[in-house]
Amino acid sequence: MEVWPDNEAALDIAMMIGTRWVYPAMGGVPLGVRWEAIYPLMDRKATGEAWDELHEYLMVIEAEALATLREFAPKETARRS
């Protein structure tokens, strides 16, 4: 897979996200990334405008990951009484 140089830092952090997701109380598809856990990782990769750009890239990665997780999540079935 080819990664454009502008996207390398975002991909590095995305690969480090691992367990840093917020899950609903009853389980299921994550609600999003725990940004308070991601910001220190971002601080190591960029500052200033580059940090802002990295944040934008990671928000796109988060949104696409959530869309994919929702797409492939088990669907609820109607419950019979």
N, CA and C atoms as an extended XYZ file, in Angstrom:
243
Properties=species:S:1:pos:R:3:atomname:S:1:resname:S:1:resid:I:1 pbc="F F F"
N         0.841       -1.167        0.000 N   MET     1
C         0.000        0.000        0.000 CA  MET     1
C         0.890        1.235        0.000 C   MET     1
N         0.594        2.143       -0.882 N   GLU     2
C         1.343        3.397       -0.944 CA  GLU     2
C         0.671        4.434       -0.050 C   GLU     2
N         1.460        5.089        0.770 N   VAL     3
C         0.951        6.155        1.637 CA  VAL     3
C         1.645        7.443        1.230 C   VAL     3
N         0.866        8.441        0.898 N   TRP     4
C         1.440        9.726        0.528 CA  TRP     4
C         2.129       10.341        1.743 C   TRP     4
N         3.240       11.026        1.528 N   PRO     5
C         3.987       11.615        2.650 CA  PRO     5
C         3.128       12.497        3.563 C   PRO     5
N         2.178       13.241        2.981 N   ASP     6
C         1.316       14.106        3.800 CA  ASP     6
C         0.447       13.315        4.766 C   ASP     6
N         0.240       12.034        4.486 N   ASN     7
C        -0.660       11.212        5.298 CA  ASN     7
C         0.059       10.263        6.249 C   ASN     7
N         1.386       10.239        6.210 N   GLU     8
C         2.138        9.277        7.023 CA  GLU     8
C         1.887        9.438        8.520 C   GLU     8
N         1.929       10.664        9.024 N   ALA     9
C         1.742       10.885       10.468 CA  ALA     9
C         0.345       10.460       10.903 C   ALA     9
N        -0.664       10.796       10.091 N   ALA    10
C        -2.041       10.412       10.435 CA  ALA    10
C        -2.190        8.898       10.451 C   ALA    10
N        -1.599        8.218        9.488 N   LEU    11
C        -1.683        6.758        9.454 CA  LEU    11
C        -0.956        6.150       10.649 C   LEU    11
N         0.210        6.695       10.998 N   ASP    12
C         0.948        6.200       12.171 CA  ASP    12
C         0.079        6.271       13.428 C   ASP    12
N        -0.575        7.396       13.628 N   ILE    13
C        -1.413        7.557       14.817 CA  ILE    13
C        -2.647        6.672       14.730 C   ILE    13
N        -3.248        6.588       13.554 N   ALA    14
C        -4.426        5.727       13.387 CA  ALA    14
C        -4.089        4.289       13.758 C   ALA    14
N        -2.892        3.846       13.438 N   MET    15
C        -2.477        2.489       13.782 CA  MET    15
C        -2.251        2.344       15.289 C   MET    15
N        -1.988        3.461       15.987 N   MET    16
C        -1.770        3.425       17.436 CA  MET    16
C        -3.068        3.551       18.231 C   MET    16
N        -4.168        3.919       17.586 N   ILE    17
C        -5.425        4.159       18.303 CA  ILE    17
C        -5.850        2.922       19.085 C   ILE    17
N        -5.775        1.769       18.473 N   GLY    18
C        -6.050        0.511       19.166 CA  GLY    18
C        -7.273        0.527       20.055 C   GLY    18
N        -7.079        0.569       21.362 N   THR    19
C        -8.182        0.486       22.334 CA  THR    19
C        -8.683        1.859       22.766 C   THR    19
N        -8.292        2.889       22.095 N   ARG    20
C        -8.662        4.250       22.507 CA  ARG    20
C        -9.974        4.710       21.864 C   ARG    20
N       -10.977        3.863       21.952 N   TRP    21
C       -12.306        4.177       21.431 CA  TRP    21
C       -13.280        4.316       22.588 C   TRP    21
N       -14.310        5.130       22.416 N   VAL    22
C       -15.394        5.275       23.388 CA  VAL    22
C       -16.498        4.319       22.955 C   VAL    22
N       -16.885        3.415       23.864 N   TYR    23
C       -17.939        2.438       23.567 CA  TYR    23
C       -19.213        2.786       24.327 C   TYR    23
N       -20.382        2.476       23.756 N   PRO    24
C       -21.630        2.690       24.494 CA  PRO    24
C       -21.688        1.785       25.720 C   PRO    24
N       -22.479        2.173       26.697 N   ALA    25
C       -22.556        1.442       27.968 CA  ALA    25
C       -22.906       -0.030       27.799 C   ALA    25
N       -23.753       -0.361       26.865 N   MET    26
C       -24.181       -1.747       26.671 CA  MET    26
C       -23.376       -2.452       25.579 C   MET    26
N       -22.249       -1.873       25.191 N   GLY    27
C       -21.426       -2.471       24.146 CA  GLY    27
C       -21.919       -2.088       22.766 C   GLY    27
N       -21.275       -2.621       21.770 N   GLY    28
C       -21.661       -2.322       20.397 CA  GLY    28
C       -20.584       -1.553       19.670 C   GLY    28
N       -20.997       -0.871       18.627 N   VAL    29
C       -20.077       -0.107       17.788 CA  VAL    29
C       -19.577        1.106       18.566 C   VAL    29
N       -18.281        1.399       18.486 N   PRO    30
C       -17.757        2.569       19.188 CA  PRO    30
C       -18.484        3.849       18.779 C   PRO    30
N       -18.477        4.818       19.684 N   LEU    31
C       -19.085        6.120       19.418 CA  LEU    31
C       -18.089        7.078       18.787 C   LEU    31
N       -16.811        6.819       19.001 N   GLY    32
C       -15.761        7.682       18.467 CA  GLY    32
C       -14.455        7.411       19.183 C   GLY    32
N       -13.471        8.209       18.841 N   VAL    33
C       -12.139        8.078       19.430 CA  VAL    33
C       -12.089        8.888       20.722 C   VAL    33
N       -11.354        8.407       21.701 N   ARG    34
C       -11.106        9.170       22.937 CA  ARG    34
C       -10.004       10.185       22.627 C   ARG    34
N       -10.412       11.363       22.220 N   TRP    35
C        -9.438       12.360       21.770 CA  TRP    35
C        -8.449       12.745       22.862 C   TRP    35
N        -8.874       12.708       24.121 N   GLU    36
C        -7.934       13.061       25.193 CA  GLU    36
C        -6.770       12.082       25.254 C   GLU    36
N        -6.955       10.883       24.725 N   ALA    37
C        -5.869        9.904       24.664 CA  ALA    37
C        -5.058       10.042       23.378 C   ALA    37
N        -5.641       10.663       22.367 N   ILE    38
C        -4.976       10.802       21.069 CA  ILE    38
C        -4.117       12.064       21.015 C   ILE    38
N        -4.555       13.133       21.673 N   TYR    39
C        -3.813       14.392       21.606 CA  TYR    39
C        -2.339       14.260       21.991 C   TYR    39
N        -1.984       13.531       23.053 N   PRO    40
C        -0.552       13.388       23.354 CA  PRO    40
C         0.227       12.710       22.221 C   PRO    40
N        -0.403       11.752       21.541 N   LEU    41
C         0.259       11.114       20.402 CA  LEU    41
C         0.454       12.119       19.274 C   LEU    41
N        -0.548       12.952       19.062 N   MET    42
C        -0.460       13.971       18.021 CA  MET    42
C         0.626       14.990       18.343 C   MET    42
N         0.756       15.338       19.623 N   ASP    43
C         1.765       16.313       20.039 CA  ASP    43
C         3.174       15.846       19.704 C   ASP    43
N         3.385       14.542       19.652 N   ARG    44
C         4.702       13.991       19.319 CA  ARG    44
C         4.993       14.060       17.823 C   ARG    44
N         3.935       14.165       17.021 N   LYS    45
C         4.092       14.121       15.562 CA  LYS    45
C         4.103       15.489       14.901 C   LYS    45
N         3.421       16.484       15.503 N   ALA    46
C         3.286       17.762       14.809 CA  ALA    46
C         2.994       18.898       15.782 C   ALA    46
N         3.225       20.127       15.305 N   THR    47
C         2.894       21.336       16.051 CA  THR    47
C         2.300       22.356       15.083 C   THR    47
N         1.676       23.380       15.637 N   GLY    48
C         1.161       24.480       14.828 CA  GLY    48
C         0.166       24.045       13.767 C   GLY    48
N         0.343       24.578       12.563 N   GLU    49
C        -0.569       24.263       11.462 CA  GLU    49
C        -0.519       22.785       11.089 C   GLU    49
N         0.651       22.179       11.204 N   ALA    50
C         0.774       20.748       10.892 CA  ALA    50
C        -0.067       19.919       11.868 C   ALA    50
N        -0.143       20.358       13.131 N   TRP    51
C        -0.974       19.668       14.127 CA  TRP    51
C        -2.445       19.762       13.736 C   TRP    51
N        -2.875       20.964       13.323 N   ASP    52
C        -4.266       21.162       12.895 CA  ASP    52
C        -4.602       20.279       11.697 C   ASP    52
N        -3.684       20.205       10.751 N   GLU    53
C        -3.891       19.367        9.568 CA  GLU    53
C        -3.963       17.891        9.957 C   GLU    53
N        -3.089       17.475       10.865 N   LEU    54
C        -3.098       16.101       11.355 CA  LEU    54
C        -4.437       15.787       12.031 C   LEU    54
N        -4.947       16.724       12.814 N   HIS    55
C        -6.240       16.547       13.477 CA  HIS    55
C        -7.347       16.356       12.444 C   HIS    55
N        -7.330       17.150       11.389 N   GLU    56
C        -8.332       17.012       10.328 CA  GLU    56
C        -8.249       15.635        9.679 C   GLU    56
N        -7.040       15.180        9.369 N   TYR    57
C        -6.862       13.854        8.761 CA  TYR    57
C        -7.406       12.763        9.682 C   TYR    57
N        -7.113       12.885       10.973 N   LEU    58
C        -7.569       11.867       11.922 CA  LEU    58
C        -9.085       11.878       12.094 C   LEU    58
N        -9.703       13.043       11.986 N   MET    59
C       -11.165       13.092       12.059 CA  MET    59
C       -11.784       12.372       10.864 C   MET    59
N       -11.154       12.493        9.700 N   VAL    60
C       -11.639       11.775        8.514 CA  VAL    60
C       -11.466       10.272        8.714 C   VAL    60
N       -10.304        9.864        9.221 N   ILE    61
C       -10.053        8.443        9.477 CA  ILE    61
C       -11.069        7.908       10.484 C   ILE    61
N       -11.324        8.671       11.553 N   GLU    62
C       -12.303        8.260       12.565 CA  GLU    62
C       -13.681        8.080       11.936 C   GLU    62
N       -14.116        9.058       11.149 N   ALA    63
C       -15.446        8.996       10.533 CA  ALA    63
C       -15.578        7.789        9.611 C   ALA    63
N       -14.555        7.521        8.819 N   GLU    64
C       -14.608        6.379        7.900 CA  GLU    64
C       -14.553        5.054        8.651 C   GLU    64
N       -13.745        5.002        9.717 N   ALA    65
C       -13.684        3.774       10.520 CA  ALA    65
C       -15.040        3.495       11.165 C   ALA    65
N       -15.679        4.528       11.704 N   LEU    66
C       -16.995        4.348       12.327 CA  LEU    66
C       -18.038        3.918       11.305 C   LEU    66
N       -17.998        4.512       10.114 N   ALA    67
C       -18.952        4.124        9.063 CA  ALA    67
C       -18.778        2.655        8.698 C   ALA    67
N       -17.531        2.212        8.599 N   THR    68
C       -17.259        0.814        8.258 CA  THR    68
C       -17.686       -0.114        9.387 C   THR    68
N       -17.386        0.257       10.630 N   LEU    69
C       -17.791       -0.562       11.775 CA  LEU    69
C       -19.307       -0.693       11.844 C   LEU    69
N       -20.018        0.400       11.589 N   ARG    70
C       -21.488        0.352       11.612 CA  ARG    70
C       -22.030       -0.505       10.474 C   ARG    70
N       -21.395       -0.401        9.323 N   GLU    71
C       -21.848       -1.175        8.161 CA  GLU    71
C       -21.769       -2.675        8.426 C   GLU    71
N       -20.717       -3.106        9.095 N   PHE    72
C       -20.504       -4.532        9.306 CA  PHE    72
C       -20.938       -5.023       10.683 C   PHE    72
N       -21.504       -4.139       11.498 N   ALA    73
C       -21.982       -4.536       12.829 CA  ALA    73
C       -23.188       -5.451       12.687 C   ALA    73
N       -23.345       -6.384       13.624 N   PRO    74
C       -24.542       -7.242       13.590 CA  PRO    74
C       -25.798       -6.377       13.654 C   PRO    74
N       -26.756       -6.718       12.839 N   LYS    75
C       -28.020       -5.974       12.803 CA  LYS    75
C       -28.959       -6.525       13.865 C   LYS    75
N       -29.701       -5.623       14.496 N   GLU    76
C       -30.683       -6.052       15.496 CA  GLU    76
C       -31.846       -6.725       14.791 C   GLU    76
N       -32.349       -7.757       15.413 N   THR    77
C       -33.529       -8.431       14.873 CA  THR    77
C       -34.731       -8.065       15.726 C   THR    77
N       -35.894       -8.132       15.133 N   ALA    78
C       -37.120       -7.813       15.872 CA  ALA    78
C       -37.319       -8.848       16.973 C   ALA    78
N       -37.654       -8.381       18.144 N   ARG    79
C       -37.880       -9.285       19.279 CA  ARG    79
C       -39.356       -9.633       19.357 C   ARG    79
N       -39.621      -10.877       19.612 N   ARG    80
C       -41.010      -11.326       19.782 CA  ARG    80
C       -41.342      -11.378       21.262 C   ARG    80
N       -42.568      -11.004       21.591 N   SER    81
C       -42.980      -11.048       22.994 CA  SER    81
C       -43.598      -12.374       23.335 C   SER    81
